[in-house]
């Protein structure tokens, strides 16, 4: 089966769920609007993803005034093939620049 250049460009390394979780991990008080802008998603998509993450036990939120304050719940990833590092360890690794970075 021959792969075209277009077909090989359709996947990305991180899922939208991972992108949203990374933004929340960086800034627990971030607004849905800002997550959407940074992840190039609609606000509605971000709201669905946040709901998915909460339903799966990766995330919780608390209402503080008129805003939400999110909390990433540390624990194991749910797929058996991803066993090993915790969610916090994985997010920290993704957000830590390599030692030789400028």
Buried (B, 14 or more C-beta within 10 A) or exposed (E): EEEEEEEEEEEEEEEBBBBBBBBBBEEBEBEBEBBBEBBEBEBEBBBBBBEBBBEEEBBEBEEEEEEBBBEBBEEEBEEEEEEEEEBEEBBEEEEEEEEEEE
